[in-house]
Amino acid sequence: MSDLHHEVSDLETKSATAARLFDIRRIIGGLFVIYGVIVTTAGIFASDADLEKAQDVNINLWTGLAMLALGLFFLGWMWLRPIRQAPVPPEEGAAPGHAAE
């Protein structure tokens, strides 16, 4: 029984680590930050012809800054509200409301 309990607790630890690693907020936030940097850089180095096409609005710069802000929001949200580990169900045979010893 001890080996089974050790194996189950090991799997729970790996599951919690995988849940934190593949948190959708990390993926969305990271992608928005990367694309935001690229689009902002394109906006900073926009030519006069590009600005003329967009009626003198540097759309790449504004869109890139918005993408950066959204990506940083997701990453900040993930940092401030991390995934909590799911509660461990009581063992079989234990009385409800009492932890097994």
VMD Tcl script that draws the C-alpha trace (Angstrom):
set ca {
  {0.00 0.00 0.00}
  {2.91 2.33 0.69}
  {4.24 1.95 -2.86}
  {0.83 2.69 -4.32}
  {0.43 5.77 -2.11}
  {3.90 6.99 -3.09}
  {3.13 6.46 -6.79}
  {-0.20 8.31 -6.55}
  {1.35 11.28 -4.74}
  {4.15 11.37 -7.32}
  {1.58 11.47 -10.16}
  {-0.36 14.24 -8.39}
  {2.83 16.31 -8.15}
  {3.60 15.78 -11.85}
  {0.01 16.67 -12.76}
  {0.13 19.93 -10.79}
  {3.45 20.82 -12.41}
  {2.05 20.13 -15.88}
  {-1.04 22.22 -15.13}
  {1.12 25.18 -14.13}
  {3.41 24.72 -17.11}
  {0.60 24.60 -19.67}
  {-1.56 27.29 -18.09}
  {-3.38 28.92 -21.02}
  {-2.70 32.37 -19.58}
  {1.06 31.76 -19.93}
  {0.70 30.69 -23.57}
  {-1.64 33.53 -24.58}
  {0.33 36.14 -22.65}
  {3.65 34.98 -24.04}
  {2.43 34.99 -27.62}
  {0.86 38.43 -27.29}
  {4.07 39.83 -25.78}
  {6.23 38.34 -28.56}
  {3.91 39.52 -31.36}
  {3.47 42.87 -29.61}
  {7.22 43.46 -29.62}
  {7.42 42.58 -33.32}
  {4.48 44.79 -34.34}
  {5.63 47.69 -32.11}
  {9.09 47.51 -33.67}
  {7.49 47.61 -37.12}
  {5.51 50.66 -36.00}
  {8.57 52.47 -34.69}
  {10.40 52.01 -37.98}
  {7.39 52.71 -40.23}
  {8.13 54.64 -43.42}
  {6.30 57.72 -44.61}
  {4.63 55.64 -47.33}
  {3.26 53.25 -44.70}
  {1.88 56.14 -42.67}
  {0.33 57.70 -45.77}
  {-1.50 54.43 -46.55}
  {-3.01 54.48 -43.07}
  {-4.04 58.15 -43.23}
  {-1.12 59.23 -40.98}
  {-2.10 56.85 -38.17}
  {0.73 54.60 -37.05}
  {-1.51 51.56 -36.73}
  {1.39 49.14 -36.19}
  {2.63 51.13 -33.23}
  {-0.78 51.39 -31.56}
  {-1.69 47.76 -32.26}
  {1.69 46.57 -31.00}
  {1.35 48.55 -27.78}
  {-2.16 47.15 -27.25}
  {-0.87 43.61 -27.82}
  {1.96 44.20 -25.35}
  {-0.50 45.50 -22.76}
  {-2.82 42.52 -23.22}
  {0.07 40.04 -23.02}
  {1.41 41.65 -19.87}
  {-2.10 41.58 -18.40}
  {-2.33 37.81 -18.93}
  {1.14 37.21 -17.49}
  {0.39 39.45 -14.50}
  {-2.91 37.64 -13.94}
  {-1.08 34.32 -13.97}
  {1.50 35.64 -11.49}
  {-1.06 37.19 -9.12}
  {-3.57 34.29 -9.25}
  {-1.60 31.05 -9.74}
  {-3.33 27.71 -10.23}
  {-4.09 26.10 -6.92}
  {-3.52 22.42 -6.48}
  {-6.76 20.46 -6.46}
  {-7.83 19.19 -3.03}
  {-6.85 15.62 -2.34}
  {-9.89 13.34 -1.98}
  {-10.13 11.38 1.28}
  {-8.87 7.83 1.27}
  {-11.32 4.96 1.01}
  {-12.70 3.79 4.33}
  {-12.13 7.13 6.04}
  {-15.07 8.80 7.74}
  {-16.38 11.87 5.86}
  {-14.91 15.10 7.17}
  {-12.02 13.34 8.89}
  {-8.54 12.99 7.42}
  {-7.03 9.54 7.30}
  {-4.03 9.07 9.55}
}
mol new
graphics top color blue
foreach p $ca { graphics top sphere $p radius 0.5 }
foreach p [lrange $ca 0 end-1] q [lrange $ca 1 end] { graphics top cylinder $p $q radius 0.2 }
display resetview
